[in-house]
Amino acid sequence: MDSLFHFIFSIIAALAVDLHKKHKLPFVIFAASFAVAIDFDHFLGWDPSYIKPLHNIWVAFFLPLLLFYLAYHYERNKKPYGIEAQKFFLVLLAMLTGHLVADMFYGDIRLLYPLTNAAYSFSDLPIPQPIEKYDFVTTQGVALLFYSLILLPILFAEEFIKWHEEKHESMRKSLSDMMRELF
């Protein structure tokens, strides 16, 4: 998928889940801009059919998770803006993970690069067509569905942080308690 799609879809998804009501629109646009940042490897001229060094779980999943963890400890030391940083990094985690999954519908992604060059892709999944001459469900539609499902947890980012702050429990306990209460 192209970078403009990732940017626009991240903004549309954030607006659809009313993230702009909890945070100002510049917050949403800033997070969507970072969601496109992993496409920087395309601009560097690396052969996209072989290696996309920024399209891996280390950059798209573990880096925002690490930054969230650092913001959590920053906030625990009573520094200003710690909670806002936590929210931003959770939103970024969802947007970057959605970016990777959506790209996997259009080609190979080396999720564990540089540890291994094994490529993963959803592009060869058989999608049944109920009507032969009409594309009832397309690969692009399925990619959008998965992208949307990954961005859905953005709805609960602020509630999770408030829950955790209120209970003063471990991160794991706060998450399991919140999930139990929601469902």
C-alpha positions as CSV (number, residue, x, y, z in Angstrom):
1,M,0.0,0.0,0.0
2,D,1.2,3.5,-0.6
3,S,2.2,5.9,2.1
4,L,-0.7,8.3,1.4
5,F,-3.2,5.5,2.0
6,H,-1.6,4.7,5.3
7,F,-1.7,8.3,6.4
8,I,-5.3,9.0,5.3
9,F,-6.7,5.7,6.6
10,S,-5.0,6.2,10.0
11,I,-6.7,9.6,10.3
12,I,-10.1,8.3,9.0
13,A,-9.9,5.4,11.5
14,A,-9.0,7.6,14.4
15,L,-11.9,10.0,13.5
16,A,-14.3,7.1,13.1
17,V,-13.5,6.0,16.7
18,D,-13.9,9.6,17.9
19,L,-10.3,9.9,18.9
20,H,-10.4,13.5,18.0
21,K,-13.0,14.1,20.8
22,K,-10.6,12.9,23.4
23,H,-7.5,14.4,21.8
24,K,-7.1,17.4,19.6
25,L,-6.9,16.9,15.8
26,P,-3.2,17.7,15.7
27,F,-2.6,14.7,18.0
28,V,-4.3,12.5,15.5
29,I,-2.5,13.9,12.5
30,F,0.9,13.7,14.3
31,A,0.3,10.0,15.2
32,A,-0.8,9.3,11.6
33,S,2.4,11.0,10.3
34,F,4.5,8.6,12.5
35,A,2.4,5.7,11.2
36,V,3.8,6.5,7.7
37,A,7.4,6.9,9.0
38,I,8.2,3.2,8.4
39,D,7.7,3.8,4.7
40,F,10.9,6.0,4.8
41,D,12.8,2.9,3.6
42,H,11.0,3.4,0.2
43,F,12.4,6.9,-0.1
44,L,15.9,5.7,0.6
45,G,15.8,3.7,-2.6
46,W,16.0,0.3,-1.1
47,D,14.5,-2.4,-3.4
48,P,11.0,-2.8,-1.9
49,S,10.7,-6.2,-3.5
50,Y,13.6,-7.5,-1.4
51,I,14.0,-5.7,1.9
52,K,12.0,-3.1,3.7
53,P,14.2,-2.7,6.8
54,L,11.8,-0.6,8.7
55,H,8.8,-2.9,8.0
56,N,9.4,-5.3,10.9
57,I,8.0,-6.0,14.4
58,W,11.0,-4.4,16.0
59,V,10.1,-0.9,14.6
60,A,6.3,-1.3,14.3
61,F,5.5,-3.1,17.5
62,F,8.3,-3.3,20.0
63,L,9.7,0.3,19.6
64,P,6.3,2.0,20.4
65,L,5.8,-0.6,23.2
66,L,9.2,0.3,24.7
67,L,8.5,4.0,24.3
68,F,5.1,3.5,26.1
69,Y,7.0,1.7,28.9
70,L,9.5,4.6,29.2
71,A,6.6,7.1,29.3
72,Y,4.9,5.0,32.0
73,H,8.0,5.2,34.2
74,Y,8.4,8.9,33.3
75,E,4.9,9.5,34.6
76,R,5.5,7.4,37.7
77,N,8.3,9.8,38.6
78,K,5.6,12.6,38.5
79,K,6.9,14.3,35.4
80,P,4.5,16.3,33.3
81,Y,3.1,14.9,30.0
82,G,3.8,11.3,30.9
83,I,0.2,10.2,30.5
84,E,-0.1,12.1,27.2
85,A,3.0,10.3,26.0
86,Q,1.6,7.0,27.0
87,K,-1.6,7.6,25.0
88,F,0.4,8.7,22.0
89,F,2.6,5.6,22.0
90,L,-0.4,3.3,22.4
91,V,-2.1,5.0,19.4
92,L,1.2,4.8,17.5
93,L,1.5,1.1,18.3
94,A,-2.0,0.4,16.9
95,M,-1.3,2.5,13.7
96,L,2.1,1.0,13.0
97,T,0.9,-2.6,13.6
98,G,-2.1,-1.9,11.2
99,H,0.4,-0.5,8.7
100,L,2.4,-3.8,8.7
101,V,-0.6,-6.0,8.5
102,A,-2.2,-4.0,5.6
103,D,1.1,-4.2,3.7
104,M,1.2,-8.0,4.2
105,F,-1.9,-8.2,2.0
106,Y,0.1,-6.6,-0.9
107,G,3.4,-8.4,-0.7
108,D,6.0,-10.0,1.4
109,I,7.1,-8.4,4.7
110,R,10.2,-9.6,6.6
111,L,8.7,-9.3,10.1
112,L,11.8,-10.5,11.9
113,Y,14.4,-8.7,9.8
114,P,17.4,-8.5,10.5
115,L,17.3,-11.8,12.5
116,T,15.9,-13.7,9.5
117,N,14.9,-13.0,5.9
118,A,11.8,-15.1,6.2
119,A,8.9,-13.3,4.5
120,Y,5.3,-13.3,5.6
121,S,2.3,-12.4,3.4
122,F,-1.4,-12.6,3.3
123,S,-1.5,-11.8,-0.5
124,D,-1.9,-15.4,-1.6
125,L,-4.8,-16.2,0.7
126,P,-7.7,-17.7,-1.3
127,I,-10.7,-15.3,-1.0
128,P,-13.9,-17.0,-2.2
129,Q,-16.0,-15.1,-4.6
130,P,-19.7,-15.8,-4.3
131,I,-20.5,-14.1,-7.6
132,E,-18.1,-15.0,-10.4
133,K,-18.1,-11.7,-12.4
134,Y,-18.3,-9.4,-9.4
135,D,-15.5,-8.9,-6.8
136,F,-17.8,-9.2,-3.7
137,V,-14.8,-9.4,-1.4
138,T,-11.3,-8.3,-2.5
139,T,-7.9,-8.5,-1.0
140,Q,-8.0,-4.7,-0.5
141,G,-11.3,-5.0,1.4
142,V,-9.9,-7.7,3.7
143,A,-6.8,-5.6,4.3
144,L,-9.0,-2.7,5.3
145,L,-11.0,-4.9,7.6
146,F,-7.8,-6.1,9.4
147,Y,-6.4,-2.6,9.5
148,S,-9.6,-1.4,11.1
149,L,-9.7,-4.2,13.7
150,I,-6.1,-3.4,14.7
151,L,-6.9,0.3,15.1
152,L,-10.0,-0.5,17.2
153,P,-8.0,-0.7,20.5
154,I,-7.3,3.0,20.2
155,L,-10.8,3.4,21.7
156,F,-9.6,1.9,25.0
157,A,-6.1,3.5,25.2
158,E,-7.2,6.3,27.5
159,E,-9.4,4.1,29.6
160,F,-6.6,1.6,30.1
161,I,-4.2,4.4,31.3
162,K,-6.8,5.8,33.7
163,W,-7.7,2.4,35.0
164,H,-4.0,1.6,35.6
165,E,-3.4,5.0,37.3
166,E,-6.4,4.6,39.5
167,K,-5.7,1.1,40.7
168,H,-1.9,1.5,41.1
169,E,-1.4,-2.2,40.1
170,S,1.0,-3.9,37.8
171,M,0.4,-3.4,34.0
172,R,-0.6,-7.0,33.5
173,K,-3.1,-7.0,36.3
174,S,-4.6,-3.6,35.2
175,L,-5.0,-4.9,31.7
176,S,-6.7,-8.2,32.7
177,D,-9.0,-6.3,35.2
178,M,-10.1,-3.8,32.6
179,M,-10.8,-6.6,30.0
180,R,-12.8,-8.5,32.6
181,E,-14.9,-5.4,33.4
182,L,-15.4,-4.5,29.7
183,F,-16.5,-8.0,28.7
